[in-house]
Amino acid sequence: MTTATVDPIAALPKLTNEEVARYSRHLILPEVGYEGQQKLKAAKVLCVGTGGLGAPLSLYLAAAGIGTLGLVDFDTVDASNLQRQVIHSTKTVGMLKVDSAEIMLKGLNPNLNVIKYNTMLTSANALEIFKDFDIIADGTDNFQTRYLVNDACVLTGKPNAYGSIFRFEGQASVFATEAGPCYRCLYPEPPPPGLVPSCAEGGVLGILPGLVGIIQATEVIKYILGIGDSLAGRLLLVDALGMNFRQLKLRKNPECPMCGTHEIKELIDYDQFCGIEKPTSVGPLEVARDKAVSGSVVDGIPQMTVQELKRKQDAHEDFYLLDVREPHEVPIASLGAPLIPVGSLEARVGEIPVAKDAEIVIHCRSGARSQKAALILKNAGFTNVSNLAGGILDWADKIDPSLPKY
């Protein structure tokens, strides 16, 4: 008895006349051609994040003819996103990012099938979400999710088109291929919490995520088509200021607990792994910030609300308010406090003109850097230091709406 063999090319979806016209510049490339475009149409790609990296990444994948695009994001569009997240618009501010992204993507290519996951990627849902996709594109902005994406990719056998950005620099690679290294091979341990500022704290040149995100999209397309030289086994370093591109060779670590020895057989608690304290409320950090209550304590530092600070000011109480942001932030918005940037605070503790038992309230933009500064002063012997929870952002929200938010 003989069995019929299935022609893999015949099994690919056919292109409509409209699609032939749309992708004509692909079709005349011998490296792509009609069959290659069929492969793109059949492909299912998951974009984790629709922010700085996810915006250009998903736009170019949609334009290229990817058949199914999954979007994972739990955030809403904020005006501060629009400097770099080009998939969103002024009209969609306040909208769920996955819904906003879908509008732009379907407007660009109505043939695209968009699958939206309006949720935070977690150890509980990652494997289930990943299983139906061919390749994962990591557009996240924090270490705990990067390790989660990496581990879920290794466990499900999905390649990970990785990118990251900060200020004027970026990185890109392809992790978790069968022969190549995974993210843990490059970074076995996460950095200490707070050592690497987020883009919200350190800033990012708006064009940079476009550059890195398009590199990620290029790697996704090459992988699907089976053409070119993959970034697997290489880390591409991008310096936008110098317009330099360098690459480092990466090797699979045979002792890697994820892809080497396979000691890790299931997803773990990545907040705990990265030393991140879980917020007291569910949702974005801003939600946790809004729930702050005077009298609460974090790492031994009392947290003060902006309402309590305003009450103290109105009552002319005796306390010292210190700003620990960077000098270039002061012209944007200020509470009128003297400035010592957190990075130089330890060396400049002697400049604080109050006794070590005097009440000191420290503020920054959001409350993150001021928390670090409070710990520095506590370790230097100051005994009555509080952190202004929410910082200038909360002050603008709840006390003085005329103050710019950035």
C-alpha positions in Angstrom: 0.0 0.0 0.0 1.4 3.4 -0.9 0.6 6.7 0.7 0.4 10.0 -1.2 3.0 12.6 -0.3 1.9 16.1 0.4 3.7 18.8 -1.7 4.8 21.4 1.0 4.6 24.2 -1.6 1.1 23.2 -2.6 0.1 23.3 1.1 1.0 27.0 1.3 -1.8 29.5 1.0 -2.2 31.0 -2.5 -1.9 34.7 -3.1 -4.8 36.7 -4.4 -4.4 39.1 -7.3 -4.5 42.0 -4.9 -1.7 40.4 -2.8 0.4 39.8 -6.0 0.1 43.5 -6.7 0.8 44.5 -3.1 3.9 42.4 -2.7 5.2 42.7 -6.3 8.6 44.1 -5.2 9.0 41.0 -3.1 8.0 38.7 -5.8 10.6 39.9 -8.2 13.4 39.2 -5.7 14.7 35.7 -6.5 15.4 35.2 -2.7 11.7 35.8 -1.9 9.6 35.1 -5.0 6.1 33.7 -5.1 6.9 30.8 -2.7 8.6 33.0 -0.2 5.6 35.3 -0.1 3.4 32.3 0.5 5.6 31.4 3.5 5.2 34.9 4.9 1.4 34.6 4.4 1.4 31.3 6.3 3.6 32.6 9.1 2.4 33.4 12.6 4.6 35.9 14.6 4.0 37.0 18.1 5.2 40.5 19.1 5.6 40.9 22.9 5.0 44.6 23.4 3.6 47.3 21.1 5.8 50.1 22.4 9.0 51.5 21.1 10.3 48.3 19.6 7.0 46.6 19.0 5.7 49.5 16.9 8.1 49.5 14.0 8.5 45.7 14.3 4.9 45.0 13.9 4.3 47.6 11.3 7.0 46.3 9.0 5.9 42.7 9.5 2.4 43.6 8.6 3.6 45.5 5.5 5.8 42.5 4.5 2.8 40.2 4.4 3.0 38.2 7.6 -0.3 36.3 7.7 -1.0 36.3 11.4 0.4 38.7 14.0 -0.1 38.3 17.7 0.2 41.3 20.0 0.8 41.1 23.7 0.4 44.3 25.7 -1.6 45.3 28.8 -0.9 49.1 28.7 -2.8 52.1 27.3 -1.5 54.7 25.0 -0.1 57.8 26.7 0.9 61.0 25.0 4.5 60.5 26.1 4.6 57.3 23.9 4.1 59.1 20.7 7.7 60.4 20.5 8.8 56.9 19.5 5.8 54.5 19.4 4.7 55.3 15.8 2.0 52.6 15.7 -0.1 54.8 17.9 -1.5 58.3 17.3 -2.9 61.3 19.1 -6.4 60.1 18.4 -5.8 56.8 20.2 -4.3 58.3 23.4 -6.1 56.5 26.3 -7.0 53.5 24.2 -5.7 50.0 24.9 -2.4 49.6 23.0 -3.4 46.4 21.3 -6.6 48.1 20.0 -4.7 51.2 18.9 -2.0 49.0 17.2 -4.7 47.0 15.4 -6.2 50.1 13.8 -2.8 51.1 12.3 -1.9 47.5 11.3 -5.2 46.8 9.6 -5.1 50.2 7.9 -1.7 49.3 6.5 -2.6 45.8 5.5 -6.3 44.6 5.7 -5.2 41.1 4.8 -3.5 40.7 8.2 -5.0 38.5 10.9 -4.4 40.2 14.2 -4.7 38.2 17.5 -4.7 40.5 20.5 -3.7 39.5 24.1 -4.6 42.4 26.3 -2.7 41.0 29.3 0.6 41.1 31.0 2.8 38.2 29.9 3.3 35.9 32.9 4.7 32.5 33.8 1.1 31.3 34.0 0.1 32.3 30.4 3.3 32.5 28.3 3.5 28.8 27.2 -0.1 28.8 26.2 0.2 32.0 24.2 3.5 31.0 22.5 2.4 27.6 21.4 0.5 28.7 18.3 3.2 30.9 16.9 6.3 30.2 14.7 8.7 32.9 16.1 8.6 35.3 19.0 9.7 38.9 18.7 10.7 40.4 22.1 9.9 44.1 22.3 9.8 44.3 26.1 11.5 46.9 28.3 12.3 45.1 31.6 14.6 42.2 32.6 12.0 40.0 34.2 10.0 39.8 31.0 13.1 39.3 28.9 14.0 36.2 30.9 10.4 35.0 30.8 10.3 35.3 27.0 13.7 33.6 26.7 12.7 30.7 28.9 9.3 30.3 27.3 11.0 30.3 23.8 13.4 27.5 24.9 10.7 25.4 26.4 8.4 25.7 23.4 11.2 25.5 20.8 10.4 29.0 19.3 13.2 31.4 18.1 13.4 34.7 19.9 14.1 37.8 17.8 15.5 40.0 20.6 16.0 43.7 20.8 16.7 46.2 23.6 17.2 50.0 23.7 18.5 52.6 26.2 19.1 56.3 25.6 21.2 56.2 22.4 22.2 52.6 22.2 20.6 49.3 21.3 21.2 45.6 20.9 19.7 42.9 18.7 20.2 39.2 18.3 18.3 35.9 17.7 18.2 33.6 20.7 16.8 30.1 21.4 17.5 28.6 18.0 18.4 24.9 18.1 22.1 25.5 17.7 22.5 29.0 19.0 22.7 30.5 22.5 19.8 31.8 24.5 19.5 35.1 26.4 20.8 33.4 29.6 24.0 32.4 27.8 24.7 36.1 27.4 23.3 37.3 30.7 23.3 34.4 33.2 22.2 36.7 36.0 20.0 39.9 35.9 21.6 43.1 37.1 20.7 44.3 40.6 17.3 46.0 40.8 17.6 49.7 39.9 21.1 49.5 38.5 19.9 50.0 34.9 17.3 52.8 34.6 14.2 52.3 32.5 13.6 54.5 29.5 11.1 56.4 31.6 13.9 57.3 34.0 16.9 57.5 31.6 15.2 58.6 28.4 15.6 57.2 24.8 16.1 58.9 21.5 12.8 58.4 19.7 14.4 57.2 16.5 16.5 54.5 18.1 13.7 51.9 18.7 12.7 52.4 15.1 16.2 51.4 14.0 16.4 48.4 16.4 12.8 47.3 15.8 13.4 47.2 12.0 16.5 45.0 12.6 14.3 42.6 14.6 11.7 42.6 11.8 14.5 41.8 9.3 15.6 38.8 11.3 12.0 37.5 11.6 11.6 37.8 7.8 14.9 36.1 7.1 14.1 33.3 9.5 10.7 32.6 7.8 12.2 32.7 4.4 15.3 30.8 5.3 17.6 33.3 3.7 20.7 35.3 4.7 22.9 35.1 7.8 20.9 35.1 11.0 22.0 37.1 14.1 21.9 33.8 16.0 25.3 33.5 17.6 25.9 37.2 17.2 25.0 40.3 19.3 24.6 43.5 17.2 25.4 46.6 19.1 24.0 49.9 17.8 25.4 53.3 18.7 23.1 55.9 17.3 25.2 58.9 18.3 28.3 57.6 16.6 26.2 55.7 14.0 28.4 52.7 14.7 27.4 49.1 14.4 29.5 46.4 16.1 29.0 42.8 16.6 30.1 40.3 19.2 30.3 36.5 18.7 28.1 34.5 21.1 28.5 30.9 21.9 26.0 28.5 23.4 27.0 27.9 27.0 26.9 24.1 27.7 26.4 24.9 31.4 23.4 27.2 30.8 20.6 25.9 33.0 18.1 26.7 30.4 19.4 25.6 27.0 22.5 23.7 28.1 21.9 21.4 31.0 18.1 21.9 30.8 18.0 22.1 34.6 15.1 24.7 34.3 12.2 22.7 33.2 9.4 25.1 33.9 8.8 28.9 34.1 9.7 30.5 37.4 8.8 33.6 39.4 10.8 36.2 37.3 10.1 39.1 39.6 11.7 37.1 42.4 14.6 36.0 40.1 15.3 39.7 39.2 14.9 40.9 42.8 11.8 42.9 42.0 9.3 43.5 44.8 5.7 42.8 43.8 3.5 45.9 43.7 0.7 46.0 46.3 -1.9 46.4 43.5 -2.4 44.7 40.2 -1.5 46.6 37.0 1.1 49.2 35.8 3.5 50.8 38.2 1.5 54.0 38.0 -1.5 52.2 39.5 0.6 51.0 42.5 1.9 54.5 42.8 -1.6 56.0 42.9 -2.4 53.6 45.8 0.5 54.9 48.0 -0.5 55.8 51.5 1.4 58.0 53.9 2.8 55.8 56.6 3.6 52.9 54.3 7.3 51.7 54.4 9.4 50.3 51.5 12.8 48.9 52.4 12.7 50.8 55.7 11.9 54.1 54.0 8.6 55.8 54.9 6.6 56.7 51.8 4.9 60.2 51.8 2.0 61.1 49.5 1.9 64.4 47.6 -1.1 65.3 49.6 0.8 65.0 52.8 3.7 67.0 51.4 1.3 69.8 50.4 -0.2 69.8 53.9 3.2 70.2 55.4 4.1 73.1 53.1 0.8 74.8 53.8 1.3 74.4 57.6 4.9 75.8 57.2 6.3 72.8 58.9 10.1 72.5 59.3 11.5 70.0 56.8 14.1 69.8 54.0 12.9 68.9 50.5 15.6 67.5 48.2 15.4 67.0 44.4 17.6 64.1 43.1 16.8 64.3 39.4 19.3 65.4 36.7 20.0 69.1 36.1 18.4 69.0 32.6 15.1 67.9 34.1 14.6 71.0 36.3 13.6 73.3 33.5 10.8 70.9 32.5 9.1 70.8 35.9 10.2 71.7 39.4 8.9 71.8 43.0 11.6 74.5 43.8 13.8 72.1 45.9 17.6 72.2 45.9 19.1 69.7 43.5 21.7 66.9 44.1 21.4 64.2 41.4 21.2 60.7 42.9 24.3 59.5 41.1 26.4 62.0 43.0 24.5 62.1 46.3 26.8 59.7 48.1 29.8 61.9 47.4 27.9 65.1 48.2 26.1 64.1 51.4 28.1 66.8 53.2 26.3 69.5 51.2 22.9 68.7 52.9 22.5 71.7 55.3 20.5 70.0 58.0 21.2 67.9 61.0 21.1 64.1 60.6 17.9 63.9 62.7 16.1 66.6 60.7 13.2 65.6 58.6 14.1 65.2 54.9 11.7 64.5 52.1 13.3 63.4 48.8 11.6 63.6 45.4 12.3 62.8 41.8 10.1 62.3 38.7 8.3 59.2 39.8 9.6 58.1 43.2 12.1 55.5 42.0 15.3 57.5 42.1 14.3 59.2 45.3 13.8 55.8 47.0 17.4 55.0 46.1 18.5 58.4 47.4 16.6 57.9 50.7 18.5 54.6 51.2 21.8 56.4 50.6 21.0 59.0 53.2 19.8 56.4 55.6 23.1 54.5 55.2 24.9 57.8 55.8 23.3 58.2 59.2 20.2 60.4 58.5 17.4 59.1 60.6 14.3 60.9 59.4 14.2 60.5 55.6 11.0 60.0 53.6 10.4 59.3 49.9 7.8 61.2 48.0 5.8 58.4 46.4 4.9 59.2 42.8 7.2 62.3 42.7 6.5 65.1 40.3 4.1 62.9 38.3 1.8 62.5 41.3 2.2 66.2 42.2 1.0 67.2 38.7 -1.9 64.7 38.8 -3.2 65.6 42.3 -1.9 68.9 43.4 -0.9 71.2 40.5 -2.4 70.1 37.1 -0.6 73.1 35.4 2.8 71.4 36.1 4.0 69.5 32.9 4.3 65.7 33.1 7.2 64.1 31.2 
